Amino acid sequence: MAHSYEAAHTNREGRELVHPYTSETELGPGDVLRLEGRFWLVDRVEGDRLELRPARYRLRLRHPDGREEAGAFRRYRPDAPRLGHTFTTVEDGAPAGWVVNREELARDEIGEPFLDLLAERDFDAEDPPAAHELEHAIGDDDELALPAEAVGALAQAAAAGLSAELVALDAGEAPDWDAAASYIDALVLDEIEDDLVELCGVRPGSDPRETWLDTVKARLAEDLARFRADVEGDHAQILEWSFLDGRVLASTGSEADEANPDSGHGWLCRLVDASAAGAAGFERVRRR
C-alpha cells in the first residue's frame, strides 16, 4: 500500500519547501529519500509530515578487540554504504573484510542528524578482494596508513560536525584538466540536478531560467581553475596524501561551504556533483 506524505525541508536559499511524497513503504526517522537532486534524511515524522535534513552518514569500524575507529561525515550519495554492505580495507598490509551490521539515526554535538553505520569484521567472507578501492587504511606502523596530519584533519572535522569529500587518482595517473574543462563546456541544463544549480549560485525563484546554464558553467569553470591551482600549489584548502601508490585528495567543510565559491570544500563538492572531477580522472572515495 502506498503511503502519502508532506516532505518539508529548507532549501539552500533558506526557504522552507513542502513537497507531496509517496512511498511504497512506511517511512520513519533514519530513512533516506531524494528530492530536487539531493538526498534527504528523515529527521522526524509528525503524522503525515516528514521533517527532512540534508542526508549524511558516518562509518565506524569496530575491531575484534573492541577498539572503534570513526570516519569523517560524508554527504549521502547513491554509492553510500547501507545495512548489509560489505567492503575491504587494508590492515597490517593485508586485505580485511567488513560488513555493516547496524544502521541508526544519531546526532552530532550540535544536534544535527546523521546515519551512524557500524561495521564489524566479516570473518565469513571468502577470499576478501584485493585492497584496491582506496577505502580505509589503518595501522600505526603500516606504510599504507594515512599520514598523521590527514587523520588528524579528518578527525578534527568530524568532531566539529563537518563533512569530508575525498577523491583519488590511480598510481601513475595525472589529472586531465582539459578533459574536465571540455566536459563543463558541453553541459546542458537538462543534465544538471536542481541542487547543483543552486550550489552554483543560481536563485531559481528569481533568476531568469535562460541565465542558469551560463551561471553554472561559469561557477564550475572557476571551481576547476581554483581547485587545480590549489592542488598544484600550496594545498591551502585541499589535503593530499599518497595511498597504495596513488593519490587521495580531500576537503572538509560545512553544508554552507558546499555553496561557497571561495571554499575548497565547495569547489570539490560541486566538481564531484557535476561529474567534472570524474572527467579529470578523479574517482570518488566512497568511505573514510
C-alpha positions as CSV (number, residue, x, y, z in Angstrom):
1,M,0.0,0.0,0.0
2,A,1.3,3.4,-0.9
3,H,1.9,6.0,1.8
4,S,1.4,9.7,1.1
5,Y,3.4,12.4,3.0
6,E,4.2,16.0,3.0
7,A,8.0,16.3,2.9
8,A,9.3,19.6,4.4
9,H,12.8,20.9,4.1
10,T,14.7,24.2,4.0
11,N,16.5,24.8,0.7
12,R,19.9,26.5,0.2
13,E,18.2,29.9,0.0
14,G,16.8,29.4,3.4
15,R,13.1,28.9,2.3
16,E,11.0,26.1,3.6
17,L,9.6,23.9,0.9
18,V,6.9,21.3,1.2
19,H,6.6,18.6,-1.4
20,P,4.0,15.8,-1.8
21,Y,5.8,12.5,-1.5
22,T,4.6,8.9,-2.0
23,S,6.5,5.9,-0.7
24,E,5.7,2.2,-1.2
25,T,6.8,1.6,2.4
26,E,6.1,3.5,5.6
27,L,8.8,6.0,6.3
28,G,10.4,6.8,9.7
29,P,13.4,8.6,11.2
30,G,16.6,7.5,9.6
31,D,15.1,6.8,6.2
32,V,16.7,8.5,3.2
33,L,14.8,9.9,0.2
34,R,15.7,12.0,-2.9
35,L,14.2,15.4,-3.8
36,E,15.3,18.0,-6.3
37,G,18.5,16.2,-7.0
38,R,19.5,16.0,-3.3
39,F,19.4,13.2,-0.7
40,W,17.5,14.0,2.5
41,L,17.4,12.2,5.8
42,V,14.0,11.8,7.6
43,D,14.6,13.5,11.0
44,R,11.1,13.4,12.4
45,V,7.7,12.2,11.4
46,E,4.6,14.1,12.6
47,G,1.5,12.5,11.3
48,D,1.9,12.5,7.5
49,R,4.6,15.3,7.6
50,L,8.3,14.4,7.2
51,E,10.8,16.8,8.6
52,L,13.9,16.4,6.5
53,R,17.6,17.4,6.9
54,P,20.5,17.0,4.4
55,A,21.4,13.4,4.4
56,R,24.9,12.4,5.6
57,Y,26.5,9.4,7.2
58,R,29.5,8.3,9.2
59,L,31.1,4.9,9.1
60,R,32.5,3.3,12.3
61,L,34.8,0.3,12.3
62,R,34.6,-1.9,15.4
63,H,37.7,-4.1,15.6
64,P,37.7,-7.5,17.1
65,D,39.5,-6.1,20.2
66,G,36.6,-3.7,20.8
67,R,38.5,-0.6,19.5
68,E,36.4,1.7,17.3
69,E,37.6,3.9,14.5
70,A,35.2,6.6,13.2
71,G,35.5,8.1,9.8
72,A,34.5,11.6,8.7
73,F,31.0,12.7,8.0
74,R,30.1,12.2,4.3
75,R,27.4,13.6,2.1
76,Y,24.9,10.9,1.2
77,R,25.2,9.8,-2.4
78,P,23.9,6.8,-4.4
79,D,27.0,4.8,-3.6
80,A,26.7,5.3,0.2
81,P,27.0,2.1,2.3
82,R,23.9,0.8,4.0
83,L,22.9,-2.1,6.2
84,G,24.5,-5.4,5.0
85,H,27.1,-3.6,2.8
86,T,30.4,-5.4,2.6
87,F,33.8,-3.8,1.8
88,T,37.5,-4.3,2.2
89,T,40.2,-2.3,4.0
90,V,43.9,-2.8,4.5
91,E,45.1,-4.0,7.9
92,D,48.7,-4.8,8.5
93,G,49.3,-4.8,4.8
94,A,46.6,-7.4,4.1
95,P,43.0,-7.1,2.9
96,A,40.4,-7.3,5.7
97,G,36.7,-7.9,5.0
98,W,34.0,-5.9,6.8
99,V,30.2,-5.8,6.9
100,V,27.8,-3.0,8.0
101,N,25.6,-4.7,10.6
102,R,24.0,-1.7,12.3
103,E,22.4,1.5,11.0
104,E,20.7,4.0,13.2
105,L,19.8,7.7,13.3
106,A,22.3,9.6,15.5
107,R,23.1,13.3,16.2
108,D,26.3,15.2,16.3
109,E,27.4,17.6,19.0
110,I,25.2,20.4,17.8
111,G,22.2,18.2,17.4
112,E,22.2,17.7,13.6
113,P,21.1,14.2,12.5
114,F,23.2,11.7,10.5
115,L,23.2,8.0,9.8
116,D,25.6,6.1,12.1
117,L,26.8,3.0,10.3
118,L,28.6,0.4,12.4
119,A,30.8,-2.2,10.6
120,E,32.5,-5.2,12.1
121,R,34.9,-7.8,10.7
122,D,33.3,-10.2,8.2
123,F,35.2,-13.4,9.1
124,D,32.8,-15.4,7.0
125,A,33.8,-13.7,3.8
126,E,35.7,-16.0,1.4
127,D,38.8,-14.6,-0.1
128,P,38.4,-10.8,0.5
129,P,39.1,-8.8,-2.6
130,A,42.4,-7.1,-3.1
131,A,42.7,-3.8,-1.4
132,H,42.3,-1.5,-4.4
133,E,39.3,0.6,-3.5
134,L,41.2,3.2,-1.5
135,E,38.7,2.9,1.3
136,H,40.3,2.9,4.7
137,A,43.9,2.1,5.6
138,I,44.8,1.6,9.2
139,G,47.8,0.6,11.5
140,D,50.4,2.8,13.2
141,D,53.4,1.1,11.5
142,D,51.8,0.2,8.2
143,E,53.3,2.1,5.3
144,L,49.8,2.2,3.8
145,A,48.4,4.1,6.7
146,L,47.2,7.6,6.3
147,P,49.7,10.3,7.4
148,A,49.1,11.7,10.8
149,E,48.2,15.1,9.5
150,A,45.4,13.7,7.3
151,V,44.0,11.5,10.0
152,G,44.1,14.4,12.4
153,A,42.4,16.8,10.0
154,L,39.6,14.4,9.2
155,A,39.1,13.6,12.9
156,Q,39.0,17.3,13.8
157,A,36.5,17.9,11.0
158,A,34.3,15.0,12.3
159,A,34.5,16.4,15.9
160,A,33.3,19.8,14.6
161,G,30.4,18.3,12.7
162,L,32.0,19.0,9.3
163,S,31.7,16.7,6.3
164,A,34.6,15.5,4.1
165,E,34.8,14.9,0.4
166,L,37.6,12.6,-1.0
167,V,38.7,11.7,-4.5
168,A,41.5,9.5,-5.7
169,L,43.9,9.1,-8.7
170,D,45.3,5.7,-9.5
171,A,49.0,5.2,-9.5
172,G,50.8,6.9,-12.3
173,E,47.8,8.9,-13.4
174,A,47.8,12.7,-13.8
175,P,44.6,14.8,-13.8
176,D,43.2,15.5,-17.2
177,W,42.3,19.1,-16.6
178,D,41.5,19.8,-20.3
179,A,39.0,16.9,-20.4
180,A,37.3,18.3,-17.3
181,A,37.1,21.8,-18.9
182,S,35.6,20.4,-22.1
183,Y,33.1,18.4,-20.0
184,I,31.9,21.5,-18.2
185,D,31.7,23.5,-21.5
186,A,29.5,20.7,-23.0
187,L,27.0,20.6,-20.1
188,V,23.3,21.2,-20.9
189,L,20.7,22.3,-18.4
190,D,18.7,19.1,-18.6
191,E,21.7,17.1,-17.3
192,I,22.2,19.3,-14.2
193,E,20.4,18.4,-11.0
194,D,18.4,21.1,-9.3
195,D,20.5,21.0,-6.2
196,L,23.7,21.6,-8.2
197,V,22.1,24.6,-10.0
198,E,21.6,26.1,-6.5
199,L,25.1,25.2,-5.4
200,C,26.5,27.1,-8.3
201,G,24.8,30.3,-7.2
202,V,21.5,30.3,-9.2
203,R,18.4,31.5,-7.4
204,P,15.7,29.6,-9.1
205,G,13.0,31.7,-7.6
206,S,14.2,35.0,-9.1
207,D,16.9,34.4,-11.8
208,P,15.7,34.0,-15.4
209,R,15.9,30.4,-16.5
210,E,17.8,31.4,-19.6
211,T,20.7,32.6,-17.4
212,W,21.0,29.4,-15.3
213,L,23.3,27.4,-17.6
214,D,25.8,30.2,-18.1
215,T,25.9,30.8,-14.3
216,V,26.5,27.1,-13.6
217,K,29.2,26.8,-16.3
218,A,31.0,29.9,-15.1
219,R,31.0,28.7,-11.5
220,L,32.2,25.2,-12.4
221,A,35.0,26.6,-14.6
222,E,36.1,28.8,-11.8
223,D,35.9,25.9,-9.4
224,L,38.1,23.8,-11.6
225,A,40.7,26.5,-12.1
226,R,40.9,27.2,-8.3
227,F,40.9,23.5,-7.4
228,R,43.8,22.9,-9.9
229,A,45.8,25.9,-8.6
230,D,45.5,24.6,-5.1
231,V,46.4,21.0,-5.9
232,E,49.4,22.2,-8.0
233,G,50.3,24.9,-5.5
234,D,50.5,25.1,-1.7
235,H,47.4,23.0,-0.8
236,A,45.9,25.8,1.2
237,Q,42.4,24.2,1.1
238,I,42.8,20.8,-0.4
239,L,44.5,18.0,1.6
240,E,46.6,15.4,-0.4
241,W,48.5,12.3,0.6
242,S,49.8,9.2,-1.1
243,F,48.0,5.9,-0.7
244,L,48.5,2.5,-2.4
245,D,50.9,4.2,-4.8
246,G,48.1,6.6,-5.9
247,R,46.9,10.0,-4.6
248,V,44.0,10.9,-2.4
249,L,42.7,14.5,-2.2
250,A,40.2,15.7,0.4
251,S,38.3,18.7,1.5
252,T,36.3,19.4,4.7
253,G,33.6,21.9,5.4
254,S,30.0,22.6,6.4
255,E,26.8,22.4,4.5
256,A,27.1,26.2,3.8
257,D,30.6,25.7,2.4
258,E,29.2,23.4,-0.3
259,A,27.7,26.5,-2.0
260,N,30.6,28.9,-1.1
261,P,32.6,30.0,-4.2
262,D,35.7,30.6,-2.0
263,S,35.7,27.3,-0.2
264,G,37.9,24.4,-1.3
265,H,35.2,22.1,0.0
266,G,32.7,23.9,-2.3
267,W,35.0,23.5,-5.3
268,L,35.4,19.8,-4.8
269,C,31.7,19.1,-3.9
270,R,30.5,20.9,-7.0
271,L,33.0,19.3,-9.3
272,V,32.1,15.9,-8.0
273,D,28.4,16.5,-8.2
274,A,28.8,17.8,-11.8
275,S,30.9,14.7,-12.7
276,A,33.6,17.1,-13.9
277,A,36.0,15.6,-11.3
278,G,35.4,12.2,-12.8
279,A,36.1,13.6,-16.3
280,A,39.5,14.8,-15.0
281,G,40.2,11.2,-13.8
282,F,39.4,11.5,-10.1
283,E,37.4,8.7,-8.6
284,R,35.3,9.5,-5.6
285,V,36.4,7.6,-2.5
286,R,33.2,6.2,-1.0
287,R,34.3,5.6,2.6
288,R,36.6,7.0,5.2
